[in-house]
Amino acid sequence: MNIHPIRTPADYKATLRDVSLLMERDPDLGTADGDRLDVLVTLVQAYEAKHHSIDPPDPVEAIKFRMEQAGLTVKDLVPYIGPLNRVYEVLAYKRPLSLGMIRRLADGLRIPAEVLIRQSDAVAA
């Protein structure tokens, strides 16, 4: 199994080609090709985590995304954020999330707290 670390963008592209070819064959787990695919995918994931990391989303965008996913309306956020006018202020980036809001949103809507505690770039000064 001639496998080596992915160190360069050229290595990355070559490994992606190998992964693609193996995926087309759809090898069974435990076979030589299946094991090779498993190792190559792990290498690709490690390289991407190091070189193509994705920043966590903006807190307000995360809330809006969860609303869309769950079919929630602005009124549905009142238990988590507070009165309707406060919900609108948060969604319009006019008010930052408080610690209590973050806790309630994390618990109730299952939005990771580490996403919600980030400073939103769009909050008005």
C-alpha positions as CSV (number, residue, x, y, z in Angstrom):
1,M,0.0,0.0,0.0
2,N,2.3,2.8,-1.2
3,I,0.8,5.7,0.7
4,H,2.7,8.9,1.8
5,P,1.7,12.1,3.7
6,I,0.0,14.9,1.8
7,R,2.5,17.8,2.0
8,T,1.7,19.9,-1.1
9,P,-1.3,21.0,-3.2
10,A,0.0,18.7,-5.9
11,D,0.0,15.8,-3.4
12,Y,-3.5,16.8,-2.4
13,K,-4.8,16.8,-5.9
14,A,-3.2,13.4,-6.7
15,T,-4.7,11.9,-3.5
16,L,-8.1,13.2,-4.4
17,R,-7.8,11.6,-7.8
18,D,-6.9,8.3,-6.1
19,V,-9.8,8.6,-3.7
20,S,-12.2,9.3,-6.6
21,L,-11.0,6.3,-8.5
22,L,-11.4,4.1,-5.5
23,M,-14.8,5.4,-4.7
24,E,-16.0,4.5,-8.2
25,R,-15.0,0.9,-7.5
26,D,-16.9,1.0,-4.2
27,P,-14.6,-1.4,-2.4
28,D,-15.8,-3.5,0.5
29,L,-14.5,-2.7,4.0
30,G,-11.6,-4.8,5.0
31,T,-10.3,-5.4,1.4
32,A,-7.0,-3.9,0.2
33,D,-8.8,-1.2,-1.8
34,G,-11.2,-0.6,1.1
35,D,-8.3,-0.1,3.5
36,R,-6.5,2.1,1.0
37,L,-9.5,4.3,0.6
38,D,-10.0,4.6,4.3
39,V,-6.4,5.7,4.8
40,L,-6.4,8.1,1.9
41,V,-9.7,9.7,3.1
42,T,-8.1,10.2,6.6
43,L,-5.1,11.9,5.0
44,V,-7.3,14.2,2.9
45,Q,-9.3,15.1,6.0
46,A,-6.2,15.9,8.0
47,Y,-4.8,18.0,5.1
48,E,-8.0,19.9,4.7
49,A,-8.4,20.6,8.4
50,K,-4.9,22.1,8.4
51,H,-5.0,24.0,5.1
52,H,-8.6,24.7,4.4
53,S,-10.2,25.2,7.8
54,I,-13.6,26.7,7.9
55,D,-14.3,29.4,10.4
56,P,-17.4,29.0,12.5
57,P,-20.5,30.8,11.2
58,D,-21.6,34.2,12.4
59,P,-23.9,33.8,15.5
60,V,-26.9,35.5,13.9
61,E,-26.5,33.6,10.7
62,A,-26.4,30.4,12.7
63,I,-29.7,31.3,14.4
64,K,-31.3,32.2,11.0
65,F,-30.0,28.9,9.6
66,R,-31.5,26.9,12.5
67,M,-34.8,28.8,12.1
68,E,-34.9,27.9,8.4
69,Q,-34.0,24.2,9.2
70,A,-36.7,23.9,11.8
71,G,-39.3,26.0,10.1
72,L,-39.3,28.5,13.0
73,T,-40.7,32.0,12.9
74,V,-39.4,35.1,14.7
75,K,-42.1,34.6,17.4
76,D,-40.7,31.1,18.1
77,L,-37.4,32.8,19.3
78,V,-39.1,34.7,22.1
79,P,-38.5,32.0,24.7
80,Y,-34.8,32.0,23.9
81,I,-34.1,35.7,23.3
82,G,-36.9,37.7,25.0
83,P,-39.6,40.0,23.8
84,L,-40.3,40.2,20.1
85,N,-38.7,43.6,19.7
86,R,-35.5,42.2,21.2
87,V,-35.6,39.2,18.8
88,Y,-35.8,41.6,15.9
89,E,-32.9,43.7,17.3
90,V,-30.7,40.6,17.5
91,L,-31.6,39.4,14.0
92,A,-30.9,42.9,12.7
93,Y,-27.5,43.0,14.4
94,K,-28.6,45.9,16.6
95,R,-28.2,44.0,19.9
96,P,-25.6,41.4,20.8
97,L,-26.5,38.1,22.4
98,S,-26.4,38.0,26.2
99,L,-25.0,35.1,28.1
100,G,-28.6,34.1,29.1
101,M,-29.7,34.2,25.4
102,I,-26.7,32.1,24.4
103,R,-27.5,29.4,27.0
104,R,-31.1,29.2,26.1
105,L,-30.4,29.1,22.3
106,A,-27.7,26.4,22.9
107,D,-30.0,24.3,25.0
108,G,-33.3,24.9,23.2
109,L,-32.2,25.1,19.5
110,R,-29.1,23.0,19.8
111,I,-26.8,25.6,18.3
112,P,-23.3,25.1,19.7
113,A,-22.4,27.6,22.3
114,E,-19.0,28.1,20.8
115,V,-20.8,29.5,17.6
116,L,-23.1,31.8,19.6
117,I,-20.3,33.3,21.8
118,R,-18.4,34.6,18.8
119,Q,-18.5,38.3,18.2
120,S,-20.6,39.1,15.2
121,D,-18.8,41.2,12.7
122,A,-22.0,43.1,11.8
123,V,-23.0,44.3,15.3
124,A,-23.5,48.0,15.3
125,A,-21.1,49.9,17.5
